[in-house]
Amino acid sequence: MPSLSELIALIPALYLLAVAWPLTVIDLREHRLPNRLVLPAFPVALLAQSIGTVISTDWSRQLLALGIAVLVAVLGLGANYIEALGMGDVKLATVMALTLAYFNPWLPAIAIGIAFVLAFGVVVALISLGKAKIGSSIPLGPYLLLSFFGASSSWLVTHLA
């Protein structure tokens, strides 16, 4: 069973759940993830994790989550620099990493990896169907969100059992 501190630290996942549909619709239509929906997840995550950390007194969880989020941000900025990833995707992946790493340091890598595999599969399918060309870009946000909820749900299910 999740502890009280872990339940509080899940609040950012609820925020992302609340904005997942509008983010998905906007990203599919406009290929962008608006700051007004993504950026509030950062203070929500930091505040919820801080409260959870004060309750549990396990500061290593929050520090590790922050470190992993910084690593994801740096890697994402590098990918953005070479135009392989949009800034909205960088911010979303970073807040996903911040949220997930609090529970397990491997969850961000798993979730982001699954998102890229899913997106790659869709691109290959679209190219094979003649609906896209090599070099086409697709919105990554829906895949990031889907994999985020899969990773968070799997953690929660294993801890409810």
Buried (B, 14 or more C-beta within 10 A) or exposed (E): EBEEBBBBBBBBBEBBEEBBEEBBEBBEEEBBBBEEBBEBBBEBBBEBBBBBBEBBEBEEBBEBBBBBBEBBBEBBEEBBEEEEBBBBBBBBBBBBBBBBBBBBBEBBBBBBEBBBEBBEEBBEEBBEEEEBEEEEEBBBBBBBBBBBBBBBEBBBEEEEE
